Amino acid sequence: MRHKSAPPLKTIAYFSMEVGLESGIPTYGGGLGILAGDTLRSAADLGVSMVGVTLLHRSGYFRQHLDPGGNQTETPDLWNPEDILHPLEPKVAITIEDRQVRVRAWRYEIQGLSGHKVPVYFLDTALSENTPWDQTLTDHLYGGDSHHRLCQEVVLGMGGMAILSALGIKDRVIYHMNEGHSALLSLSLLESRLQGREGLIHTEADVEAVQRQCVFTTHTPVPAGHDQFPWELVKQVLGHDRAALLEATQCCVDMSLNMTYLALRFARYINGVAMRHGEISVGMFPGYPIDAITNGVHAVTWTSPPVADLFDRHIPEWRRDNFYLRYAVGVSLHEIQQAHAQAKQELLKEVDRRRGVHLSENVLTIGFARRATTYKRPDLLFSDLDRLRGLARQVGPIQVVFGGKAHPQDEGGKAMIRRVFQAAAALGDAMPVVYLENYDMSLGKIICAGVDLWLNTPQRPQEASGTSGMKAALNGVPSLSVLDGWWVEGHVEHVTGWSIGDNSESPAEPSQDAASLYDKLERVIIPLYYGKPEAYAKIRRSAIALNGSFFNTQRMVSQYVTNAYYPFQENSRN
Ligand SMILES: *Cc1c(COP(=O)(O)O)cnc(C)c1O
């Protein structure tokens, strides 16, 4: 007999090592965490039944300090969870190296536009019953060595499962692993199936049962970006029995535990984060069915106040339904110019406040802000300083705003920041370049919205998606970007922005990319900006209408719902 009402949809438990919810909660390091926060916010807006699971990271990622030479130093980014989160009652114990490590959770609540709530659970091991070392496991995001990291990932994956279970979230749950860090949750699922069975023998049917509950999103096309742990370490941390179980499930490659392979093995649905990244992932992991769902950003979060006001006046539906941003085509160019000019004022004020540098509101302003790491090539713009000086002098003036932290152990990334400082010094007044310290969500919002052109120069094909150009587009800021990640889909030449180089899949020589970048600035962008402001405003408007309406997490979460969470006819099954 069919029931009248369908059973409630399964709850999604979204696991992520980092989550960016607000600037006061510094538990994110870059795009991965921002995406996680935006995903949870859009799930709340859409009324999707979802909970988030992450670590508390009491010392945050880090606070960045830059000396006059551009040398980065770091201090802990301490925050008080007590002021923002609610501690929860249950404490669970997990086994790490034969010790019991106690874990509790703190709750944060996201309220969606419709009032629907999505809780986020922050796992914490800083409990007096734990050893001092175990208490550090939830202290720093990406802080320790590989031993510390593996223990952290046990807390995230297995501790997270234990906490959810203690909170009564265990039946009809789909687990979404946002990157491989949380893949040990699949080991917990497998173990609970095998409980009471002799010798932990499992069959392919057990693996399939776990797969039915798991979704995995991979985020990097760079092999070194995938966590791997040597087998000796895995045995030490997880113990002999668990290590043997993992080994029997064939997710160990080259005598190490590769968290991506673990997640691939146990997920029923796997995706990359943009069309091109999906294709590259299929090549990297042959034999796995890998789909693509292109990333987005949470539109209401990343739209600057003056632009949000403009949308509210002309397309008030945009908050509820981001697809209505398509109707920006009906907004006057003049008003788009005005809203952007206001956002630019805000940025210039912030630059003045932080650095005491007075930039001009009449000068074409280029923005570049994201994690400082080698493949993103923040220094590509400075490949030929003479040519750049010539452009600024003869074609039209330019000024540049930079931001971005390098991981404390990423010497290449730190060198990139120094190179930007050196170029800034060499250019002097010929082309003002400012680097803003301690890039975070609030600064990201101001920079992405306030500049006139968003520059993106990754070494192809290493940018899985990239999201800051999407934030810029929402605010009417076109991109000048290498055709990689999301830009392969978002780019319409001279309509939503401009490409650097062509769309071939082979990597270009850095000198070719630099030449293309200068050519576009010289022949197209600078003359357009100064000579045809109306035409430039039209490109701003198309960036909003074509890209803002699509590259948002409302569309993205809807795609996860359709393709990953509730595929088949599950919605109508009783
Ligand atoms: C959006 C954002 C990022 C991601 O930038 P990408 O362009 O995807 O590299 C990183 N950090 C912060 C603070 C952000 O707001």
The ligand as an SDF file (V2000), in Angstrom:
LIG
                    3D

 15 15  0  0  0  0  0  0  0  0999 V2000
   36.8050   33.5810   -2.7100 C   0  0  0  0  0  0  0  0  0  0  0  0
   37.9780   33.4440   -1.8100 C   0  0  0  0  0  0  0  0  0  0  0  0
   39.0170   32.5610   -2.1200 C   0  0  0  0  0  0  0  0  0  0  0  0
   39.0080   31.7200   -3.3780 C   0  0  0  0  0  0  0  0  0  0  0  0
   39.6460   32.3940   -4.4270 O   0  0  0  0  0  0  0  0  0  0  0  0
   39.9900   31.6260   -5.7960 P   0  0  0  0  0  0  0  0  0  0  0  0
   39.8600   32.6300   -6.8450 O   0  0  0  0  0  0  0  0  0  0  0  0
   39.0150   30.5260   -5.9380 O   0  0  0  0  0  0  0  0  0  0  0  0
   41.3730   31.1300   -5.6400 O   0  0  0  0  0  0  0  0  0  0  0  0
   40.0810   32.4560   -1.2440 C   0  0  0  0  0  0  0  0  0  0  0  0
   40.1380   33.1880   -0.1160 N   0  0  0  0  0  0  0  0  0  0  0  0
   39.1600   34.0620    0.2200 C   0  0  0  0  0  0  0  0  0  0  0  0
   39.2720   34.8370    1.4880 C   0  0  0  0  0  0  0  0  0  0  0  0
   38.0510   34.2210   -0.6080 C   0  0  0  0  0  0  0  0  0  0  0  0
   37.0830   35.0840   -0.2710 O   0  0  0  0  0  0  0  0  0  0  0  0
  1  2  1  0
  2  3  1  0
  2 14  2  0
  3  4  1  0
  3 10  2  0
  4  5  1  0
  5  6  1  0
  6  7  2  0
  6  8  1  0
  6  9  1  0
 10 11  1  0
 11 12  2  0
 12 13  1  0
 12 14  1  0
 14 15  1  0
M  END
$$$$
